[in-house]
């Protein structure tokens, strides 16, 4: 470079007319990842999120923090993720209630559009819903509970994890099928409902089996009806086995992110989530709690959300729960 050229270059740089060299793109993740669980600590969703989060942290080489934000049938936590920065650093680990049930039953209480505002990253696990009572309850079968409730209108209280949860919808469905008049009692997650049942503050619960497995195995609770057969509930019937046309809704858990995260973040997250869900050690850790890892791709998860939303709408209209 000649002396004149060097002088011109220095002059341009000093006046800011030369753009600085672009900074190198920061690899994902650029910091800790937060997994929001919209239910209370100790719930099946919370246990699953923590187990899977540890593996995701190992795979991505970053810290993963689990944050419990219960309330609103999962919608409070879900909305906090919708409002989070769209950088892939904040994820939602939700069960289907916040994605397919409450948006149908109480759309005015859901400040987000699931299919527009959330990006499916992968299905993670499933567990049946179970109607359970204390082992010392005077009713030993589903039929006996229904008869007991019919004779005591408004006196049989059944806890669930929150308004618009799968448990809430199951109780409403049972009432529509049987006329039992069970009284739904909302909690901020499964763990508080279990505590209330143990303390005899309510007569039963409808929760994910993952939240009830330890109590059932210990003989403190007994299951009366389930959404699906599993080895630990081989003797517990489904509604169809009892002659009803519909089944209870099971519970599933999935990872989602705010819509619009960068493609590198999306690719890294979906790959890590698939690997984590398919890790045998994770499955072995959750299976004793009757939480069954069950991977599905983002596209398959999106289809399940659409299909279950449709089914909830059809059953809700038939049961008179919505217009």
FIFI-330399 format. One record per residue (C-alpha): residue number from 0; x negated, y negated, z. Coordinates in Angstrom, 2 decimals. Layout:
<rs>
+-----+---------+---------+---------+
!   n !      px !      py !      pz !
+-----+---------+---------+---------+
! NUM !       X !       Y !       Z !
...
+-----+---------+---------+---------+
</rs>
This chain:
<rs>
+-----+---------+---------+---------+
!   n !      px !      py !      pz !
+-----+---------+---------+---------+
!   0 !    0.00 !    0.00 !    0.00 !
!   1 !   -1.40 !   -3.43 !   -0.97 !
!   2 !   -1.76 !   -6.17 !    1.60 !
!   3 !    1.23 !   -8.03 !    0.15 !
!   4 !    3.39 !   -4.88 !    0.15 !
!   5 !    2.41 !   -4.11 !    3.74 !
!   6 !    3.26 !   -7.68 !    4.76 !
!   7 !    6.70 !   -7.46 !    3.05 !
!   8 !    7.46 !   -4.13 !    4.78 !
!   9 !    6.56 !   -5.55 !    8.18 !
!  10 !    8.71 !   -8.61 !    7.53 !
!  11 !   11.75 !   -6.54 !    6.55 !
!  12 !   11.38 !   -4.28 !    9.58 !
!  13 !   11.09 !   -7.26 !   11.92 !
!  14 !   14.30 !   -8.79 !   10.54 !
!  15 !   16.25 !   -5.53 !   10.84 !
!  16 !   16.78 !   -5.17 !    7.10 !
!  17 !   15.26 !   -1.71 !    7.03 !
!  18 !   17.58 !    0.98 !    8.46 !
!  19 !   15.95 !    3.18 !   11.11 !
!  20 !   15.39 !    6.83 !   10.26 !
!  21 !   18.49 !    8.87 !   11.13 !
!  22 !   18.31 !   10.76 !   14.42 !
!  23 !   18.26 !   14.53 !   14.07 !
!  24 !   21.66 !   16.18 !   14.55 !
!  25 !   22.08 !   17.55 !   18.06 !
!  26 !   22.61 !   21.29 !   18.17 !
!  27 !   25.76 !   22.61 !   19.84 !
!  28 !   26.25 !   22.81 !   22.73 !
!  29 !   24.76 !   19.52 !   23.78 !
!  30 !   25.58 !   20.07 !   27.44 !
!  31 !   27.75 !   22.04 !   29.86 !
!  32 !   31.06 !   23.49 !   28.66 !
!  33 !   34.16 !   23.18 !   30.82 !
!  34 !   36.83 !   25.88 !   30.62 !
!  35 !   40.13 !   24.51 !   31.89 !
!  36 !   42.39 !   27.13 !   33.47 !
!  37 !   45.89 !   25.64 !   33.90 !
!  38 !   46.72 !   27.90 !   36.84 !
!  39 !   45.60 !   28.32 !   40.45 !
!  40 !   42.32 !   29.97 !   41.51 !
!  41 !   42.67 !   33.72 !   41.91 !
!  42 !   45.21 !   34.14 !   39.12 !
!  43 !   44.62 !   36.72 !   36.40 !
!  44 !   43.83 !   33.85 !   34.02 !
!  45 !   41.28 !   32.42 !   36.45 !
!  46 !   39.56 !   35.78 !   37.01 !
!  47 !   39.43 !   36.44 !   33.26 !
!  48 !   38.15 !   32.97 !   32.42 !
!  49 !   35.33 !   33.19 !   34.94 !
!  50 !   34.21 !   36.62 !   33.76 !
!  51 !   34.27 !   35.63 !   30.11 !
!  52 !   32.79 !   32.21 !   30.84 !
!  53 !   29.69 !   33.80 !   32.35 !
!  54 !   29.11 !   35.74 !   29.14 !
!  55 !   29.79 !   32.73 !   26.92 !
!  56 !   27.26 !   30.76 !   28.98 !
!  57 !   24.65 !   33.46 !   28.44 !
!  58 !   25.33 !   33.66 !   24.72 !
!  59 !   25.24 !   29.90 !   24.12 !
!  60 !   22.44 !   29.18 !   26.57 !
!  61 !   24.31 !   26.54 !   28.52 !
!  62 !   26.21 !   26.09 !   31.76 !
!  63 !   29.91 !   26.91 !   31.74 !
!  64 !   32.13 !   25.45 !   34.46 !
!  65 !   35.65 !   26.71 !   35.19 !
!  66 !   38.10 !   24.00 !   36.25 !
!  67 !   41.54 !   24.89 !   37.64 !
!  68 !   44.27 !   22.38 !   36.79 !
!  69 !   47.57 !   24.04 !   37.75 !
!  70 !   51.08 !   22.72 !   37.43 !
!  71 !   53.85 !   22.29 !   34.91 !
!  72 !   53.83 !   25.91 !   33.78 !
!  73 !   50.34 !   25.39 !   32.39 !
!  74 !   51.12 !   22.17 !   30.52 !
!  75 !   49.13 !   19.85 !   32.80 !
!  76 !   45.89 !   21.68 !   32.18 !
!  77 !   46.65 !   22.18 !   28.50 !
!  78 !   47.36 !   18.48 !   28.01 !
!  79 !   44.08 !   17.56 !   29.71 !
!  80 !   42.27 !   19.57 !   27.04 !
!  81 !   44.30 !   17.97 !   24.25 !
!  82 !   43.17 !   14.57 !   25.60 !
!  83 !   39.51 !   15.62 !   26.02 !
!  84 !   36.72 !   14.50 !   23.65 !
!  85 !   36.77 !   16.55 !   20.46 !
!  86 !   33.21 !   17.81 !   20.75 !
!  87 !   33.79 !   21.43 !   21.74 !
!  88 !   32.56 !   20.87 !   25.30 !
!  89 !   36.05 !   21.24 !   26.84 !
!  90 !   38.04 !   24.42 !   26.23 !
!  91 !   41.43 !   25.70 !   27.32 !
!  92 !   41.88 !   29.22 !   28.65 !
!  93 !   45.66 !   29.43 !   28.66 !
!  94 !   48.27 !   32.09 !   28.99 !
!  95 !   51.16 !   32.17 !   26.57 !
!  96 !   53.55 !   30.22 !   28.81 !
!  97 !   51.95 !   26.88 !   28.01 !
!  98 !   51.80 !   27.69 !   24.30 !
!  99 !   55.01 !   29.51 !   23.38 !
! 100 !   57.53 !   29.40 !   26.25 !
! 101 !   57.66 !   26.03 !   27.94 !
! 102 !   57.47 !   24.13 !   24.63 !
! 103 !   60.74 !   25.91 !   23.69 !
! 104 !   62.54 !   25.83 !   27.04 !
! 105 !   61.55 !   22.30 !   28.08 !
! 106 !   60.15 !   20.45 !   25.05 !
! 107 !   60.63 !   17.11 !   26.78 !
! 108 !   58.11 !   18.20 !   29.45 !
! 109 !   55.39 !   19.19 !   26.98 !
! 110 !   53.45 !   16.13 !   25.77 !
! 111 !   51.56 !   17.96 !   23.01 !
! 112 !   52.25 !   19.90 !   19.84 !
! 113 !   50.58 !   23.30 !   20.18 !
! 114 !   50.10 !   23.89 !   16.48 !
! 115 !   48.92 !   20.35 !   15.74 !
! 116 !   46.87 !   19.43 !   18.81 !
! 117 !   45.14 !   22.69 !   19.76 !
! 118 !   42.71 !   24.83 !   17.76 !
! 119 !   42.91 !   28.61 !   18.38 !
! 120 !   39.47 !   30.12 !   19.04 !
! 121 !   40.45 !   33.70 !   19.86 !
! 122 !   42.71 !   35.94 !   21.90 !
! 123 !   40.93 !   37.32 !   24.96 !
! 124 !   43.10 !   39.60 !   27.10 !
! 125 !   46.55 !   40.97 !   27.85 !
! 126 !   48.35 !   42.17 !   30.96 !
! 127 !   51.99 !   43.24 !   31.49 !
! 128 !   54.53 !   41.18 !   33.39 !
! 129 !   55.94 !   42.99 !   36.44 !
! 130 !   58.89 !   42.37 !   38.69 !
! 131 !   57.56 !   43.36 !   42.11 !
! 132 !   58.98 !   43.36 !   45.63 !
! 133 !   57.61 !   44.23 !   49.05 !
! 134 !   57.27 !   47.94 !   49.70 !
! 135 !   59.61 !   47.65 !   52.70 !
! 136 !   62.39 !   45.96 !   50.70 !
! 137 !   65.85 !   47.58 !   50.96 !
! 138 !   65.99 !   48.03 !   47.16 !
! 139 !   63.78 !   50.72 !   45.66 !
! 140 !   64.70 !   50.38 !   42.01 !
! 141 !   65.64 !   47.70 !   39.50 !
! 142 !   69.29 !   48.79 !   39.60 !
! 143 !   69.36 !   48.55 !   43.39 !
! 144 !   67.84 !   45.05 !   43.30 !
! 145 !   70.44 !   43.87 !   40.79 !
! 146 !   73.30 !   45.32 !   42.86 !
! 147 !   71.84 !   43.75 !   46.03 !
! 148 !   71.59 !   40.34 !   44.32 !
! 149 !   75.10 !   40.46 !   42.86 !
! 150 !   76.51 !   40.94 !   46.36 !
! 151 !   74.48 !   38.00 !   47.71 !
! 152 !   74.80 !   35.16 !   45.17 !
! 153 !   71.94 !   32.67 !   45.39 !
! 154 !   70.11 !   34.57 !   48.12 !
! 155 !   67.58 !   36.64 !   46.20 !
! 156 !   64.62 !   34.39 !   45.40 !
! 157 !   62.06 !   35.49 !   42.84 !
! 158 !   58.77 !   33.64 !   42.57 !
! 159 !   56.92 !   32.88 !   39.34 !
! 160 !   53.76 !   30.93 !   38.36 !
! 161 !   55.54 !   27.74 !   37.31 !
! 162 !   58.35 !   26.22 !   35.28 !
! 163 !   58.35 !   27.58 !   31.76 !
! 164 !   55.95 !   30.41 !   32.60 !
! 165 !   56.37 !   33.93 !   31.30 !
! 166 !   57.60 !   34.90 !   34.76 !
! 167 !   60.18 !   32.12 !   34.77 !
! 168 !   61.47 !   33.17 !   31.37 !
! 169 !   61.59 !   36.83 !   32.43 !
! 170 !   63.76 !   35.97 !   35.43 !
! 171 !   66.13 !   33.97 !   33.24 !
! 172 !   66.25 !   36.85 !   30.77 !
! 173 !   67.06 !   39.35 !   33.53 !
! 174 !   69.87 !   37.09 !   34.76 !
! 175 !   71.31 !   36.81 !   31.26 !
! 176 !   71.22 !   40.60 !   30.80 !
! 177 !   72.55 !   41.58 !   34.24 !
! 178 !   74.38 !   38.64 !   35.77 !
! 179 !   72.31 !   39.17 !   38.92 !
! 180 !   71.95 !   35.48 !   39.75 !
! 181 !   68.31 !   35.78 !   40.82 !
! 182 !   66.99 !   32.40 !   41.97 !
! 183 !   63.72 !   31.43 !   40.22 !
! 184 !   61.20 !   29.82 !   42.59 !
! 185 !   58.27 !   28.05 !   40.89 !
! 186 !   54.74 !   28.03 !   42.29 !
! 187 !   51.53 !   26.49 !   40.95 !
! 188 !   50.19 !   29.87 !   39.91 !
! 189 !   50.40 !   33.54 !   40.76 !
! 190 !   48.26 !   33.50 !   43.90 !
! 191 !   50.59 !   31.19 !   45.88 !
! 192 !   53.58 !   33.31 !   44.80 !
! 193 !   51.86 !   36.48 !   46.04 !
! 194 !   51.17 !   34.78 !   49.38 !
! 195 !   54.83 !   33.75 !   49.66 !
! 196 !   56.03 !   37.28 !   48.99 !
! 197 !   53.65 !   38.74 !   51.55 !
! 198 !   54.93 !   36.19 !   54.07 !
! 199 !   58.58 !   37.14 !   53.31 !
! 200 !   59.41 !   33.64 !   52.10 !
! 201 !   60.82 !   35.07 !   48.87 !
! 202 !   62.26 !   38.46 !   47.92 !
! 203 !   60.22 !   39.22 !   44.82 !
! 204 !   57.94 !   37.91 !   42.09 !
! 205 !   57.56 !   38.23 !   38.34 !
! 206 !   53.87 !   37.89 !   37.60 !
! 207 !   51.10 !   39.25 !   35.43 !
! 208 !   50.08 !   42.69 !   36.66 !
! 209 !   46.53 !   41.42 !   36.94 !
! 210 !   47.67 !   39.23 !   39.84 !
! 211 !   49.59 !   42.08 !   41.52 !
! 212 !   47.38 !   45.11 !   40.94 !
! 213 !   45.54 !   44.95 !   44.27 !
! 214 !   48.78 !   44.57 !   46.26 !
! 215 !   50.47 !   47.43 !   44.41 !
! 216 !   47.45 !   49.72 !   44.83 !
! 217 !   47.33 !   48.89 !   48.54 !
! 218 !   50.99 !   49.87 !   48.91 !
! 219 !   52.11 !   46.39 !   49.99 !
! 220 !   54.19 !   45.79 !   46.85 !
! 221 !   56.13 !   48.02 !   44.49 !
! 222 !   56.90 !   47.37 !   40.86 !
! 223 !   60.51 !   47.72 !   39.72 !
! 224 !   60.28 !   46.90 !   36.01 !
! 225 !   57.46 !   46.02 !   33.61 !
! 226 !   57.03 !   44.61 !   30.14 !
! 227 !   54.72 !   47.45 !   29.04 !
! 228 !   53.55 !   50.84 !   30.27 !
! 229 !   50.03 !   51.11 !   31.67 !
! 230 !   48.41 !   53.96 !   33.62 !
! 231 !   48.74 !   52.26 !   37.01 !
! 232 !   52.48 !   51.72 !   36.42 !
! 233 !   53.33 !   55.02 !   34.78 !
! 234 !   56.42 !   55.44 !   36.97 !
! 235 !   57.68 !   51.86 !   36.52 !
! 236 !   60.24 !   51.54 !   33.68 !
! 237 !   60.59 !   48.91 !   31.01 !
! 238 !   63.93 !   47.24 !   30.37 !
! 239 !   64.43 !   49.29 !   27.20 !
! 240 !   63.88 !   52.49 !   29.17 !
! 241 !   66.68 !   51.32 !   31.44 !
! 242 !   69.01 !   50.85 !   28.48 !
! 243 !   68.68 !   47.12 !   27.81 !
! 244 !   68.22 !   45.65 !   24.33 !
! 245 !   65.35 !   43.31 !   25.23 !
! 246 !   62.02 !   43.58 !   27.01 !
! 247 !   60.27 !   41.33 !   29.49 !
! 248 !   57.58 !   39.10 !   28.04 !
! 249 !   54.02 !   40.20 !   28.70 !
! 250 !   51.18 !   37.82 !   29.44 !
! 251 !   48.21 !   37.14 !   27.20 !
! 252 !   45.25 !   34.83 !   27.57 !
! 253 !   43.44 !   32.92 !   24.84 !
! 254 !   40.74 !   30.33 !   24.22 !
! 255 !   41.66 !   27.09 !   22.46 !
! 256 !   39.99 !   23.73 !   21.90 !
! 257 !   41.22 !   20.25 !   21.01 !
! 258 !   42.00 !   20.15 !   17.31 !
! 259 !   39.33 !   18.47 !   15.23 !
! 260 !   36.15 !   19.68 !   16.92 !
! 261 !   33.11 !   19.78 !   14.61 !
! 262 !   32.64 !   22.88 !   12.49 !
! 263 !   29.28 !   23.80 !   14.09 !
! 264 !   30.96 !   23.80 !   17.50 !
! 265 !   33.90 !   25.82 !   16.19 !
! 266 !   31.62 !   28.43 !   14.63 !
! 267 !   29.43 !   28.73 !   17.72 !
! 268 !   32.40 !   29.02 !   20.05 !
! 269 !   34.37 !   31.56 !   18.01 !
! 270 !   31.28 !   33.75 !   17.65 !
! 271 !   30.45 !   33.62 !   21.35 !
! 272 !   34.06 !   34.25 !   22.39 !
! 273 !   34.38 !   37.29 !   20.12 !
! 274 !   31.13 !   38.76 !   21.43 !
! 275 !   32.12 !   38.09 !   25.05 !
! 276 !   35.57 !   39.66 !   24.69 !
! 277 !   34.07 !   42.72 !   23.00 !
! 278 !   31.38 !   43.18 !   25.67 !
! 279 !   31.97 !   46.55 !   27.41 !
! 280 !   30.80 !   45.21 !   30.78 !
! 281 !   33.49 !   42.52 !   30.70 !
! 282 !   36.19 !   45.04 !   29.85 !
! 283 !   34.99 !   47.29 !   32.69 !
! 284 !   35.05 !   44.36 !   35.11 !
! 285 !   38.63 !   43.37 !   34.27 !
! 286 !   40.25 !   46.78 !   33.71 !
! 287 !   40.53 !   47.64 !   37.44 !
! 288 !   42.72 !   44.53 !   37.75 !
! 289 !   44.87 !   45.74 !   34.84 !
! 290 !   43.63 !   42.90 !   32.66 !
! 291 !   42.79 !   44.40 !   29.29 !
! 292 !   40.42 !   42.65 !   26.91 !
! 293 !   42.02 !   42.41 !   23.47 !
! 294 !   40.24 !   40.30 !   20.87 !
! 295 !   42.12 !   38.70 !   17.99 !
! 296 !   40.73 !   36.19 !   15.50 !
! 297 !   41.73 !   32.52 !   15.49 !
! 298 !   44.06 !   33.15 !   12.53 !
! 299 !   45.66 !   36.15 !   14.26 !
! 300 !   46.08 !   34.12 !   17.44 !
! 301 !   47.72 !   31.30 !   15.49 !
! 302 !   50.15 !   33.81 !   13.96 !
! 303 !   50.96 !   35.27 !   17.39 !
! 304 !   51.71 !   31.80 !   18.74 !
! 305 !   54.09 !   31.13 !   15.85 !
! 306 !   55.81 !   34.53 !   16.12 !
! 307 !   56.24 !   34.44 !   19.89 !
! 308 !   57.55 !   30.88 !   19.77 !
! 309 !   60.19 !   32.05 !   17.32 !
! 310 !   61.13 !   35.04 !   19.50 !
! 311 !   61.36 !   32.91 !   22.64 !
! 312 !   63.63 !   30.49 !   20.79 !
! 313 !   65.94 !   33.25 !   19.59 !
! 314 !   66.25 !   34.88 !   23.03 !
! 315 !   66.63 !   31.53 !   24.78 !
! 316 !   69.50 !   30.53 !   22.51 !
! 317 !   71.17 !   33.90 !   22.98 !
! 318 !   70.81 !   33.59 !   26.77 !
! 319 !   72.14 !   30.03 !   26.77 !
! 320 !   68.86 !   28.60 !   28.05 !
! 321 !   68.49 !   26.14 !   25.20 !
! 322 !   70.47 !   24.72 !   22.35 !
+-----+---------+---------+---------+
</rs>
